[in-house]
Amino acid sequence: MQVQPKISFHGMDHSPAVEARVMERIEKLEEYHKRIVSCRVAISAPHRHSRKGKIFDVRIDVGVPGREIIVNREPGKNHAHEDVYVAVRDAFNAAHRQLEDHFGKRAASA
């Protein structure tokens, strides 16, 4: 990767453990997709509503030559995303699929 990944936390304290998990997932993306030039990850914890747990929102912006891939795993009603690690996993799985689609289509058209 040409630029150091940026990880930010919003509405929650910085977590070295979550940051380490995000870095692991970024490294895995780079193993499969060598042409990644930048990556920004924002993890947000919305305000706690009465009788409802926090559902985490994870946004990933991945820069590749000629395109920016954006994954925005909005919390919606997926209560599995009350666990920040599940929200991070799902967001990176979506990023991986989008990168596969992007590079697969480019390879097919080349």
PyMOL commands that set and color helices and strands:
alter all, ss='L'
color gray80, all
select helices_A, chain A and resi 16-32+79-82+84-109
alter helices_A, ss='H'
color red, helices_A
select strands_A, chain A and resi 6-10+38-44+57-64+67-73
alter strands_A, ss='S'
color yellow, strands_A
deselect
rebuild
show_as cartoon
